[in-house]
Amino acid sequence: MTTAAEATRPIEEAVPMQGAWKNRIALAELDQGKDRPPTNVLRRGAGLYGLLRSGTITQRHVDAAQRWARDFETGIMGASDPERRGSGGGDIHDMLIARSAAVARCESVRRTLGRYASDLLVLLVLDGLSLEKIAKHYAKNRQGMTGAAELLLEQLADYYEGNFFHRRIDADN
């Protein structure tokens, strides 16, 4: 079988997942910038993509979660910046600046939305847990956890779009 034929196989056939990993991997579209077409990547997140499939959240919320995940992976976990990796440009100083900016955004999300929200994002987006497992972790019911996740993702999307602070100022007046 050729590489091209292998690449066109359905993801379930190419990467069979069993047990705990089954339904925890989803195909997501990653925006690579203005001049490059988006590419499909594998992302974990049964809970996040389950909310999207059910219509509880929109692609806007998933985009914000993916942006936060990229910031967390780059800044906190020390992964290379995916935007710089593909361009081939920049030196170690540019990488450090990108990493420090990602850390600053993650810390700002933690300060703005709270520690609980940041911890919930790790479980939902990075660990890829289902909402049922997250609810069990916090000893809450699933419906309440679904509402909390929906509100959190709405706030995260507003944060990354720059609307969060404007809404808070408007609400204070």
VMD Tcl script that builds the backbone (N, CA, C; Angstrom):
set m [mol new atoms 519]
animate dup $m
set s [atomselect $m all]
$s set {name element resname resid chain x y z} {
  {N N MET 1 A 0.849 -1.176 0.000}
  {CA C MET 1 A 0.000 0.000 0.000}
  {C C MET 1 A 0.895 1.238 0.000}
  {N N THR 2 A 0.576 2.216 -0.845}
  {CA C THR 2 A 1.383 3.431 -0.940}
  {C C THR 2 A 1.081 4.367 0.212}
  {N N THR 3 A 1.980 5.314 0.429}
  {CA C THR 3 A 1.785 6.306 1.495}
  {C C THR 3 A 0.537 7.139 1.228}
  {N N ALA 4 A 0.306 7.520 -0.032}
  {CA C ALA 4 A -0.872 8.319 -0.375}
  {C C ALA 4 A -2.159 7.561 -0.062}
  {N N ALA 5 A -2.181 6.273 -0.391}
  {CA C ALA 5 A -3.373 5.468 -0.100}
  {C C ALA 5 A -3.544 5.307 1.404}
  {N N GLU 6 A -2.439 5.143 2.109}
  {CA C GLU 6 A -2.483 5.009 3.568}
  {C C GLU 6 A -3.032 6.278 4.216}
  {N N ALA 7 A -2.647 7.431 3.667}
  {CA C ALA 7 A -3.064 8.712 4.235}
  {C C ALA 7 A -4.547 8.985 4.032}
  {N N THR 8 A -5.176 8.352 3.044}
  {CA C THR 8 A -6.583 8.612 2.785}
  {C C THR 8 A -7.514 7.653 3.528}
  {N N ARG 9 A -6.943 6.678 4.242}
  {CA C ARG 9 A -7.780 5.755 5.017}
  {C C ARG 9 A -8.481 6.502 6.149}
  {N N PRO 10 A -9.660 6.067 6.530}
  {CA C PRO 10 A -10.325 6.688 7.681}
  {C C PRO 10 A -9.452 6.564 8.927}
  {N N ILE 11 A -9.501 7.570 9.774}
  {CA C ILE 11 A -8.635 7.614 10.946}
  {C C ILE 11 A -8.850 6.412 11.862}
  {N N GLU 12 A -10.067 5.913 11.932}
  {CA C GLU 12 A -10.352 4.766 12.793}
  {C C GLU 12 A -9.601 3.528 12.336}
  {N N GLU 13 A -9.398 3.388 10.998}
  {CA C GLU 13 A -8.656 2.243 10.478}
  {C C GLU 13 A -7.153 2.450 10.647}
  {N N ALA 14 A -6.681 3.676 10.453}
  {CA C ALA 14 A -5.254 3.959 10.523}
  {C C ALA 14 A -4.742 3.899 11.952}
  {N N VAL 15 A -5.531 4.368 12.886}
  {CA C VAL 15 A -5.123 4.395 14.291}
  {C C VAL 15 A -6.240 3.774 15.123}
  {N N PRO 16 A -6.289 2.452 15.199}
  {CA C PRO 16 A -7.368 1.837 15.984}
  {C C PRO 16 A -7.166 2.112 17.470}
  {N N MET 17 A -8.180 2.666 18.097}
  {CA C MET 17 A -8.113 2.988 19.521}
  {C C MET 17 A -8.993 2.020 20.286}
  {N N GLN 18 A -8.482 1.543 21.393}
  {CA C GLN 18 A -9.229 0.597 22.205}
  {C C GLN 18 A -9.198 1.027 23.658}
  {N N GLY 19 A -10.106 0.498 24.420}
  {CA C GLY 19 A -10.123 0.729 25.860}
  {C C GLY 19 A -10.294 2.191 26.197}
  {N N ALA 20 A -9.415 2.694 27.067}
  {CA C ALA 20 A -9.531 4.069 27.554}
  {C C ALA 20 A -9.326 5.096 26.441}
  {N N TRP 21 A -8.609 4.730 25.376}
  {CA C TRP 21 A -8.330 5.687 24.314}
  {C C TRP 21 A -9.442 5.782 23.285}
  {N N LYS 22 A -10.347 4.817 23.277}
  {CA C LYS 22 A -11.413 4.831 22.278}
  {C C LYS 22 A -12.260 6.092 22.447}
  {N N ASN 23 A -12.537 6.789 21.379}
  {CA C ASN 23 A -13.336 8.015 21.329}
  {C C ASN 23 A -12.687 9.193 22.051}
  {N N ARG 24 A -11.392 9.117 22.327}
  {CA C ARG 24 A -10.719 10.244 22.963}
  {C C ARG 24 A -9.857 11.017 21.980}
  {N N ILE 25 A -9.777 10.558 20.749}
  {CA C ILE 25 A -8.988 11.236 19.729}
  {C C ILE 25 A -9.958 11.757 18.683}
  {N N ALA 26 A -9.786 13.001 18.299}
  {CA C ALA 26 A -10.648 13.588 17.278}
  {C C ALA 26 A -9.786 14.263 16.225}
  {N N LEU 27 A -10.285 14.317 15.023}
  {CA C LEU 27 A -9.601 15.006 13.951}
  {C C LEU 27 A -10.022 16.472 14.024}
  {N N ALA 28 A -9.051 17.376 14.132}
  {CA C ALA 28 A -9.344 18.802 14.232}
  {C C ALA 28 A -8.597 19.533 13.129}
  {N N GLU 29 A -9.153 20.635 12.676}
  {CA C GLU 29 A -8.513 21.433 11.648}
  {C C GLU 29 A -7.631 22.477 12.325}
  {N N LEU 30 A -6.354 22.517 11.985}
  {CA C LEU 30 A -5.408 23.453 12.570}
  {C C LEU 30 A -5.085 24.525 11.549}
  {N N ASP 31 A -5.348 25.779 11.891}
  {CA C ASP 31 A -5.056 26.903 11.023}
  {C C ASP 31 A -3.549 27.149 11.043}
  {N N GLN 32 A -2.926 27.173 9.886}
  {CA C GLN 32 A -1.479 27.342 9.809}
  {C C GLN 32 A -1.065 28.738 9.389}
  {N N GLY 33 A -1.958 29.656 9.341}
  {CA C GLY 33 A -1.603 31.025 8.971}
  {C C GLY 33 A -2.239 31.440 7.657}
  {N N LYS 34 A -1.970 32.685 7.279}
  {CA C LYS 34 A -2.612 33.281 6.113}
  {C C LYS 34 A -2.269 32.586 4.799}
  {N N ASP 35 A -1.003 32.297 4.600}
  {CA C ASP 35 A -0.550 31.808 3.302}
  {C C ASP 35 A -0.594 30.294 3.160}
  {N N ARG 36 A -0.953 29.592 4.222}
  {CA C ARG 36 A -0.938 28.130 4.171}
  {C C ARG 36 A -2.321 27.582 4.465}
  {N N PRO 37 A -2.708 26.522 3.764}
  {CA C PRO 37 A -4.041 25.946 3.998}
  {C C PRO 37 A -4.088 25.242 5.352}
  {N N PRO 38 A -5.270 25.157 5.953}
  {CA C PRO 38 A -5.385 24.439 7.230}
  {C C PRO 38 A -5.086 22.956 7.038}
  {N N THR 39 A -4.633 22.317 8.101}
  {CA C THR 39 A -4.320 20.896 8.049}
  {C C THR 39 A -5.083 20.173 9.146}
  {N N ASN 40 A -5.382 18.916 8.917}
  {CA C ASN 40 A -6.071 18.121 9.929}
  {C C ASN 40 A -5.050 17.501 10.859}
  {N N VAL 41 A -5.310 17.597 12.161}
  {CA C VAL 41 A -4.435 17.027 13.175}
  {C C VAL 41 A -5.272 16.199 14.142}
  {N N LEU 42 A -4.621 15.305 14.858}
  {CA C LEU 42 A -5.308 14.523 15.876}
  {C C LEU 42 A -5.266 15.273 17.190}
  {N N ARG 43 A -6.399 15.386 17.864}
  {CA C ARG 43 A -6.482 16.021 19.171}
  {C C ARG 43 A -7.265 15.114 20.095}
  {N N ARG 44 A -6.848 15.085 21.347}
  {CA C ARG 44 A -7.620 14.356 22.339}
  {C C ARG 44 A -8.713 15.279 22.843}
  {N N GLY 45 A -9.798 14.721 23.301}
  {CA C GLY 45 A -10.827 15.561 23.882}
  {C C GLY 45 A -12.227 15.043 23.704}
  {N N ALA 46 A -12.546 13.941 24.332}
  {CA C ALA 46 A -13.893 13.384 24.221}
  {C C ALA 46 A -14.938 14.380 24.706}
  {N N GLY 47 A -14.675 15.034 25.816}
  {CA C GLY 47 A -15.630 15.987 26.378}
  {C C GLY 47 A -15.802 17.209 25.504}
  {N N LEU 48 A -14.695 17.786 25.069}
  {CA C LEU 48 A -14.735 18.995 24.246}
  {C C LEU 48 A -15.447 18.736 22.926}
  {N N TYR 49 A -15.040 17.681 22.220}
  {CA C TYR 49 A -15.649 17.399 20.921}
  {C C TYR 49 A -17.056 16.827 21.072}
  {N N GLY 50 A -17.348 16.215 22.206}
  {CA C GLY 50 A -18.714 15.774 22.487}
  {C C GLY 50 A -19.650 16.965 22.627}
  {N N LEU 51 A -19.177 18.024 23.290}
  {CA C LEU 51 A -19.977 19.254 23.421}
  {C C LEU 51 A -20.215 19.889 22.052}
  {N N LEU 52 A -19.201 19.847 21.194}
  {CA C LEU 52 A -19.351 20.411 19.853}
  {C C LEU 52 A -20.345 19.594 19.033}
  {N N ARG 53 A -20.210 18.258 19.078}
  {CA C ARG 53 A -21.123 17.398 18.314}
  {C C ARG 53 A -22.566 17.558 18.777}
  {N N SER 54 A -22.773 17.764 20.079}
  {CA C SER 54 A -24.138 17.886 20.589}
  {C C SER 54 A -24.743 19.267 20.338}
  {N N GLY 55 A -23.926 20.221 19.907}
  {CA C GLY 55 A -24.426 21.573 19.652}
  {C C GLY 55 A -24.423 22.460 20.884}
  {N N THR 56 A -23.867 21.977 21.993}
  {CA C THR 56 A -23.802 22.776 23.222}
  {C C THR 56 A -22.836 23.940 23.045}
  {N N ILE 57 A -21.741 23.707 22.327}
  {CA C ILE 57 A -20.784 24.767 22.034}
  {C C ILE 57 A -20.610 24.845 20.523}
  {N N THR 58 A -19.923 25.898 20.071}
  {CA C THR 58 A -19.700 26.093 18.641}
  {C C THR 58 A -18.209 25.961 18.328}
  {N N GLN 59 A -17.886 26.052 17.056}
  {CA C GLN 59 A -16.485 25.979 16.635}
  {C C GLN 59 A -15.668 27.099 17.263}
  {N N ARG 60 A -16.279 28.242 17.517}
  {CA C ARG 60 A -15.618 29.370 18.175}
  {C C ARG 60 A -15.044 28.950 19.527}
  {N N HIS 61 A -15.810 28.161 20.275}
  {CA C HIS 61 A -15.361 27.689 21.580}
  {C C HIS 61 A -14.215 26.685 21.449}
  {N N VAL 62 A -14.324 25.800 20.466}
  {CA C VAL 62 A -13.261 24.820 20.229}
  {C C VAL 62 A -11.980 25.534 19.804}
  {N N ASP 63 A -12.106 26.552 18.957}
  {CA C ASP 63 A -10.932 27.313 18.527}
  {C C ASP 63 A -10.235 27.961 19.721}
  {N N ALA 64 A -11.009 28.524 20.635}
  {CA C ALA 64 A -10.422 29.138 21.837}
  {C C ALA 64 A -9.740 28.087 22.698}
  {N N ALA 65 A -10.360 26.924 22.845}
  {CA C ALA 65 A -9.766 25.844 23.640}
  {C C ALA 65 A -8.470 25.367 23.002}
  {N N GLN 66 A -8.450 25.252 21.676}
  {CA C GLN 66 A -7.236 24.827 20.985}
  {C C GLN 66 A -6.140 25.886 21.101}
  {N N ARG 67 A -6.531 27.133 21.062}
  {CA C ARG 67 A -5.539 28.208 21.226}
  {C C ARG 67 A -4.950 28.170 22.635}
  {N N TRP 68 A -5.813 27.963 23.630}
  {CA C TRP 68 A -5.315 27.850 25.007}
  {C C TRP 68 A -4.399 26.634 25.131}
  {N N ALA 69 A -4.782 25.505 24.523}
  {CA C ALA 69 A -3.962 24.290 24.585}
  {C C ALA 69 A -2.596 24.540 23.960}
  {N N ARG 70 A -2.558 25.233 22.840}
  {CA C ARG 70 A -1.285 25.547 22.188}
  {C C ARG 70 A -0.436 26.440 23.090}
  {N N ASP 71 A -1.066 27.429 23.720}
  {CA C ASP 71 A -0.337 28.295 24.664}
  {C C ASP 71 A 0.203 27.488 25.834}
  {N N PHE 72 A -0.619 26.608 26.384}
  {CA C PHE 72 A -0.207 25.808 27.537}
  {C C PHE 72 A 0.938 24.865 27.149}
  {N N GLU 73 A 0.791 24.194 26.017}
  {CA C GLU 73 A 1.821 23.264 25.574}
  {C C GLU 73 A 3.133 23.992 25.281}
  {N N THR 74 A 3.041 25.178 24.674}
  {CA C THR 74 A 4.238 25.945 24.333}
  {C C THR 74 A 4.860 26.585 25.572}
  {N N GLY 75 A 4.030 27.265 26.356}
  {CA C GLY 75 A 4.558 28.038 27.480}
  {C C GLY 75 A 4.833 27.238 28.722}
  {N N ILE 76 A 3.888 26.440 29.154}
  {CA C ILE 76 A 4.010 25.729 30.423}
  {C C ILE 76 A 4.754 24.408 30.254}
  {N N MET 77 A 4.415 23.654 29.216}
  {CA C MET 77 A 5.009 22.335 29.033}
  {C C MET 77 A 6.317 22.377 28.234}
  {N N GLY 78 A 6.614 23.518 27.608}
  {CA C GLY 78 A 7.892 23.676 26.923}
  {C C GLY 78 A 7.967 23.112 25.523}
  {N N ALA 79 A 6.834 22.876 24.881}
  {CA C ALA 79 A 6.859 22.387 23.494}
  {C C ALA 79 A 7.298 23.517 22.574}
  {N N SER 80 A 7.750 23.172 21.378}
  {CA C SER 80 A 8.132 24.215 20.428}
  {C C SER 80 A 6.866 24.858 19.875}
  {N N ASP 81 A 6.970 26.125 19.566}
  {CA C ASP 81 A 5.834 26.895 19.067}
  {C C ASP 81 A 5.476 26.403 17.668}
  {N N PRO 82 A 4.248 25.869 17.460}
  {CA C PRO 82 A 3.894 25.320 16.147}
  {C C PRO 82 A 3.885 26.365 15.042}
  {N N GLU 83 A 3.637 27.618 15.368}
  {CA C GLU 83 A 3.628 28.660 14.346}
  {C C GLU 83 A 5.047 28.969 13.869}
  {N N ARG 84 A 6.022 28.889 14.748}
  {CA C ARG 84 A 7.411 29.169 14.386}
  {C C ARG 84 A 8.074 27.951 13.757}
  {N N ARG 85 A 7.650 26.755 14.177}
  {CA C ARG 85 A 8.270 25.527 13.696}
  {C C ARG 85 A 8.141 25.409 12.179}
  {N N GLY 86 A 6.965 25.681 11.649}
  {CA C GLY 86 A 6.733 25.533 10.215}
  {C C GLY 86 A 7.400 26.605 9.379}
  {N N SER 87 A 7.648 27.779 9.953}
  {CA C SER 87 A 8.216 28.873 9.181}
  {C C SER 87 A 9.717 28.733 8.998}
  {N N GLY 88 A 10.389 28.028 9.915}
  {CA C GLY 88 A 11.827 27.870 9.832}
  {C C GLY 88 A 12.580 29.128 10.217}
  {N N GLY 89 A 11.861 30.184 10.542}
  {CA C GLY 89 A 12.509 31.445 10.895}
  {C C GLY 89 A 12.693 31.588 12.381}
  {N N GLY 90 A 13.518 32.529 12.730}
  {CA C GLY 90 A 13.713 32.837 14.137}
  {C C GLY 90 A 14.862 32.072 14.749}
  {N N ASP 91 A 15.300 32.572 15.868}
  {CA C ASP 91 A 16.389 31.928 16.590}
  {C C ASP 91 A 15.922 31.610 18.007}
  {N N ILE 92 A 16.843 31.267 18.868}
  {CA C ILE 92 A 16.499 30.888 20.237}
  {C C ILE 92 A 15.808 32.031 20.982}
  {N N HIS 93 A 16.197 33.267 20.678}
  {CA C HIS 93 A 15.574 34.415 21.340}
  {C C HIS 93 A 14.107 34.549 20.951}
  {N N ASP 94 A 13.826 34.327 19.671}
  {CA C ASP 94 A 12.437 34.371 19.212}
  {C C ASP 94 A 11.606 33.279 19.880}
  {N N MET 95 A 12.212 32.085 20.025}
  {CA C MET 95 A 11.502 30.994 20.696}
  {C C MET 95 A 11.215 31.340 22.147}
  {N N LEU 96 A 12.168 31.950 22.822}
  {CA C LEU 96 A 11.970 32.327 24.220}
  {C C LEU 96 A 10.906 33.409 24.360}
  {N N ILE 97 A 10.879 34.333 23.415}
  {CA C ILE 97 A 9.849 35.375 23.442}
  {C C ILE 97 A 8.472 34.754 23.227}
  {N N ALA 98 A 8.367 33.841 22.254}
  {CA C ALA 98 A 7.084 33.157 21.997}
  {C C ALA 98 A 6.656 32.360 23.221}
  {N N ARG 99 A 7.594 31.671 23.852}
  {CA C ARG 99 A 7.284 30.879 25.039}
  {C C ARG 99 A 6.839 31.766 26.195}
  {N N SER 100 A 7.531 32.879 26.401}
  {CA C SER 100 A 7.143 33.761 27.507}
  {C C SER 100 A 5.787 34.410 27.251}
  {N N ALA 101 A 5.478 34.720 25.996}
  {CA C ALA 101 A 4.155 35.274 25.670}
  {C C ALA 101 A 3.068 34.232 25.931}
  {N N ALA 102 A 3.342 32.968 25.603}
  {CA C ALA 102 A 2.372 31.895 25.855}
  {C C ALA 102 A 2.164 31.701 27.354}
  {N N VAL 103 A 3.233 31.759 28.135}
  {CA C VAL 103 A 3.113 31.654 29.598}
  {C C VAL 103 A 2.271 32.801 30.132}
  {N N ALA 104 A 2.536 34.013 29.639}
  {CA C ALA 104 A 1.781 35.185 30.102}
  {C C ALA 104 A 0.293 35.039 29.807}
  {N N ARG 105 A -0.052 34.521 28.621}
  {CA C ARG 105 A -1.468 34.325 28.299}
  {C C ARG 105 A -2.097 33.267 29.203}
  {N N CYS 106 A -1.387 32.167 29.455}
  {CA C CYS 106 A -1.917 31.119 30.342}
  {C C CYS 106 A -2.128 31.645 31.756}
  {N N GLU 107 A -1.162 32.395 32.255}
  {CA C GLU 107 A -1.288 32.958 33.602}
  {C C GLU 107 A -2.397 34.001 33.656}
  {N N SER 108 A -2.559 34.755 32.577}
  {CA C SER 108 A -3.637 35.740 32.531}
  {C C SER 108 A -5.007 35.052 32.539}
  {N N VAL 109 A -5.123 33.943 31.814}
  {CA C VAL 109 A -6.373 33.174 31.834}
  {C C VAL 109 A -6.631 32.671 33.247}
  {N N ARG 110 A -5.591 32.170 33.915}
  {CA C ARG 110 A -5.736 31.650 35.282}
  {C C ARG 110 A -6.171 32.760 36.239}
  {N N ARG 111 A -5.561 33.935 36.122}
  {CA C ARG 111 A -5.922 35.056 37.007}
  {C C ARG 111 A -7.318 35.586 36.683}
  {N N THR 112 A -7.650 35.659 35.405}
  {CA C THR 112 A -8.931 36.237 34.987}
  {C C THR 112 A -10.102 35.299 35.260}
  {N N LEU 113 A -9.957 34.029 34.898}
  {CA C LEU 113 A -11.065 33.084 35.013}
  {C C LEU 113 A -11.011 32.253 36.296}
  {N N GLY 114 A -9.858 32.196 36.943}
  {CA C GLY 114 A -9.739 31.478 38.211}
  {C C GLY 114 A -9.012 30.148 38.089}
  {N N ARG 115 A -8.510 29.670 39.218}
  {CA C ARG 115 A -7.761 28.420 39.265}
  {C C ARG 115 A -8.637 27.232 38.885}
  {N N TYR 116 A -9.882 27.221 39.372}
  {CA C TYR 116 A -10.798 26.124 39.063}
  {C C TYR 116 A -11.017 26.031 37.555}
  {N N ALA 117 A -11.193 27.181 36.901}
  {CA C ALA 117 A -11.394 27.203 35.456}
  {C C ALA 117 A -10.157 26.672 34.731}
  {N N SER 118 A -8.989 27.079 35.185}
  {CA C SER 118 A -7.752 26.621 34.571}
  {C C SER 118 A -7.577 25.110 34.755}
  {N N ASP 119 A -7.886 24.618 35.929}
  {CA C ASP 119 A -7.799 23.175 36.180}
  {C C ASP 119 A -8.803 22.403 35.327}
  {N N LEU 120 A -10.002 22.947 35.179}
  {CA C LEU 120 A -11.022 22.310 34.346}
  {C C LEU 120 A -10.585 22.273 32.881}
  {N N LEU 121 A -9.926 23.339 32.413}
  {CA C LEU 121 A -9.413 23.348 31.041}
  {C C LEU 121 A -8.377 22.248 30.833}
  {N N VAL 122 A -7.508 22.038 31.808}
  {CA C VAL 122 A -6.497 20.981 31.689}
  {C C VAL 122 A -7.184 19.625 31.552}
  {N N LEU 123 A -8.171 19.357 32.399}
  {CA C LEU 123 A -8.870 18.072 32.345}
  {C C LEU 123 A -9.642 17.897 31.043}
  {N N LEU 124 A -10.314 18.957 30.596}
  {CA C LEU 124 A -11.175 18.888 29.419}
  {C C LEU 124 A -10.378 18.893 28.119}
  {N N VAL 125 A -9.403 19.779 28.011}
  {CA C VAL 125 A -8.720 19.989 26.731}
  {C C VAL 125 A -7.428 19.184 26.622}
  {N N LEU 126 A -6.593 19.220 27.636}
  {CA C LEU 126 A -5.293 18.540 27.546}
  {C C LEU 126 A -5.386 17.063 27.890}
  {N N ASP 127 A -6.055 16.742 28.993}
  {CA C ASP 127 A -6.181 15.338 29.378}
  {C C ASP 127 A -7.224 14.619 28.538}
  {N N GLY 128 A -8.128 15.368 27.922}
  {CA C GLY 128 A -9.113 14.786 27.026}
  {C C GLY 128 A -10.185 13.973 27.719}
  {N N LEU 129 A -10.467 14.285 28.980}
  {CA C LEU 129 A -11.458 13.507 29.723}
  {C C LEU 129 A -12.873 13.840 29.274}
  {N N SER 130 A -13.755 12.880 29.426}
  {CA C SER 130 A -15.172 13.116 29.145}
  {C C SER 130 A -15.752 13.930 30.292}
  {N N LEU 131 A -16.882 14.571 30.036}
  {CA C LEU 131 A -17.532 15.359 31.087}
  {C C LEU 131 A -17.992 14.468 32.232}
  {N N GLU 132 A -18.350 13.242 31.928}
  {CA C GLU 132 A -18.761 12.309 32.982}
  {C C GLU 132 A -17.602 12.034 33.941}
  {N N LYS 133 A -16.417 11.823 33.391}
  {CA C LYS 133 A -15.247 11.562 34.246}
  {C C LYS 133 A -14.841 12.809 35.031}
  {N N ILE 134 A -14.959 13.970 34.411}
  {CA C ILE 134 A -14.643 15.217 35.116}
  {C C ILE 134 A -15.635 15.429 36.249}
  {N N ALA 135 A -16.920 15.152 35.985}
  {CA C ALA 135 A -17.944 15.289 37.032}
  {C C ALA 135 A -17.652 14.355 38.198}
  {N N LYS 136 A -17.253 13.141 37.909}
  {CA C LYS 136 A -16.887 12.206 38.980}
  {C C LYS 136 A -15.679 12.713 39.756}
  {N N HIS 137 A -14.706 13.282 39.044}
  {CA C HIS 137 A -13.494 13.810 39.676}
  {C C HIS 137 A -13.841 14.892 40.711}
  {N N TYR 138 A -14.782 15.758 40.363}
  {CA C TYR 138 A -15.186 16.848 41.251}
  {C C TYR 138 A -16.400 16.503 42.114}
  {N N ALA 139 A -16.906 15.280 42.007}
  {CA C ALA 139 A -18.091 14.834 42.743}
  {C C ALA 139 A -19.283 15.758 42.478}
  {N N LYS 140 A -19.509 16.063 41.198}
  {CA C LYS 140 A -20.630 16.894 40.753}
  {C C LYS 140 A -21.467 16.080 39.784}
  {N N ASN 141 A -22.665 16.594 39.463}
  {CA C ASN 141 A -23.458 15.886 38.453}
  {C C ASN 141 A -23.033 16.327 37.053}
  {N N ARG 142 A -23.314 15.468 36.085}
  {CA C ARG 142 A -22.844 15.707 34.725}
  {C C ARG 142 A -23.479 16.951 34.106}
  {N N GLN 143 A -24.750 17.187 34.355}
  {CA C GLN 143 A -25.423 18.351 33.780}
  {C C GLN 143 A -24.803 19.646 34.288}
  {N N GLY 144 A -24.501 19.691 35.571}
  {CA C GLY 144 A -23.853 20.872 36.129}
  {C C GLY 144 A -22.472 21.083 35.533}
  {N N MET 145 A -21.744 20.004 35.337}
  {CA C MET 145 A -20.405 20.100 34.751}
  {C C MET 145 A -20.479 20.538 33.297}
  {N N THR 146 A -21.515 20.090 32.582}
  {CA C THR 146 A -21.701 20.525 31.200}
  {C C THR 146 A -21.934 22.028 31.152}
  {N N GLY 147 A -22.763 22.535 32.033}
  {CA C GLY 147 A -23.011 23.978 32.098}
  {C C GLY 147 A -21.759 24.755 32.469}
  {N N ALA 148 A -20.990 24.233 33.415}
  {CA C ALA 148 A -19.747 24.896 33.824}
  {C C ALA 148 A -18.757 24.939 32.654}
  {N N ALA 149 A -18.655 23.832 31.921}
  {CA C ALA 149 A -17.735 23.781 30.780}
  {C C ALA 149 A -18.187 24.735 29.678}
  {N N GLU 150 A -19.491 24.795 29.439}
  {CA C GLU 150 A -20.019 25.703 28.422}
  {C C GLU 150 A -19.720 27.156 28.787}
  {N N LEU 151 A -19.963 27.530 30.037}
  {CA C LEU 151 A -19.683 28.895 30.485}
  {C C LEU 151 A -18.188 29.194 30.408}
  {N N LEU 152 A -17.369 28.256 30.845}
  {CA C LEU 152 A -15.920 28.439 30.802}
  {C C LEU 152 A -15.435 28.660 29.374}
  {N N LEU 153 A -15.915 27.858 28.441}
  {CA C LEU 153 A -15.478 28.000 27.056}
  {C C LEU 153 A -15.980 29.304 26.432}
  {N N GLU 154 A -17.146 29.760 26.844}
  {CA C GLU 154 A -17.647 31.068 26.379}
  {C C GLU 154 A -16.740 32.184 26.893}
  {N N GLN 155 A -16.366 32.114 28.169}
  {CA C GLN 155 A -15.457 33.117 28.736}
  {C C GLN 155 A -14.082 33.046 28.079}
  {N N LEU 156 A -13.595 31.848 27.818}
  {CA C LEU 156 A -12.290 31.685 27.182}
  {C C LEU 156 A -12.301 32.264 25.768}
  {N N ALA 157 A -13.369 32.010 25.022}
  {CA C ALA 157 A -13.486 32.575 23.675}
  {C C ALA 157 A -13.515 34.100 23.746}
  {N N ASP 158 A -14.276 34.657 24.683}
  {CA C ASP 158 A -14.298 36.109 24.857}
  {C C ASP 158 A -12.924 36.637 25.240}
  {N N TYR 159 A -12.213 35.910 26.094}
  {CA C TYR 159 A -10.880 36.325 26.511}
  {C C TYR 159 A -9.947 36.424 25.305}
  {N N TYR 160 A -9.906 35.380 24.490}
  {CA C TYR 160 A -9.001 35.383 23.347}
  {C C TYR 160 A -9.438 36.352 22.257}
  {N N GLU 161 A -10.707 36.668 22.196}
  {CA C GLU 161 A -11.179 37.641 21.207}
  {C C GLU 161 A -11.039 39.069 21.710}
  {N N GLY 162 A -10.651 39.234 22.971}
  {CA C GLY 162 A -10.468 40.568 23.536}
  {C C GLY 162 A -11.741 41.193 24.051}
  {N N ASN 163 A -12.837 40.436 24.096}
  {CA C ASN 163 A -14.122 40.979 24.534}
  {C C ASN 163 A -14.349 40.865 26.036}
  {N N PHE 164 A -13.550 40.061 26.707}
  {CA C PHE 164 A -13.806 39.770 28.116}
  {C C PHE 164 A -13.731 41.022 28.969}
  {N N PHE 165 A -12.690 41.808 28.788}
  {CA C PHE 165 A -12.515 42.991 29.620}
  {C C PHE 165 A -13.545 44.059 29.287}
  {N N HIS 166 A -13.943 44.161 28.013}
  {CA C HIS 166 A -14.959 45.150 27.642}
  {C C HIS 166 A -16.299 44.815 28.279}
  {N N ARG 167 A -16.661 43.540 28.324}
  {CA C ARG 167 A -17.922 43.148 28.946}
  {C C ARG 167 A -17.904 43.420 30.442}
  {N N ARG 168 A -16.754 43.187 31.085}
  {CA C ARG 168 A -16.655 43.439 32.536}
  {C C ARG 168 A -16.785 44.924 32.812}
  {N N ILE 169 A -16.159 45.752 31.977}
  {CA C ILE 169 A -16.243 47.213 32.179}
  {C C ILE 169 A -17.671 47.668 31.973}
  {N N ASP 170 A -18.339 47.181 30.908}
  {CA C ASP 170 A -19.721 47.552 30.647}
  {C C ASP 170 A -20.638 47.127 31.778}
  {N N ALA 171 A -20.386 45.964 32.351}
  {CA C ALA 171 A -21.231 45.453 33.437}
  {C C ALA 171 A -21.030 46.260 34.706}
  {N N ASP 172 A -19.835 46.809 34.902}
  {CA C ASP 172 A -19.566 47.602 36.105}
  {C C ASP 172 A -20.226 48.974 36.058}
  {N N ASN 173 A -20.533 49.478 34.864}
  {CA C ASN 173 A -21.120 50.817 34.739}
  {C C ASN 173 A -22.601 50.815 34.898}
}
mol reanalyze $m
mol bondsrecalc $m
mol representation Tube
mol addrep $m
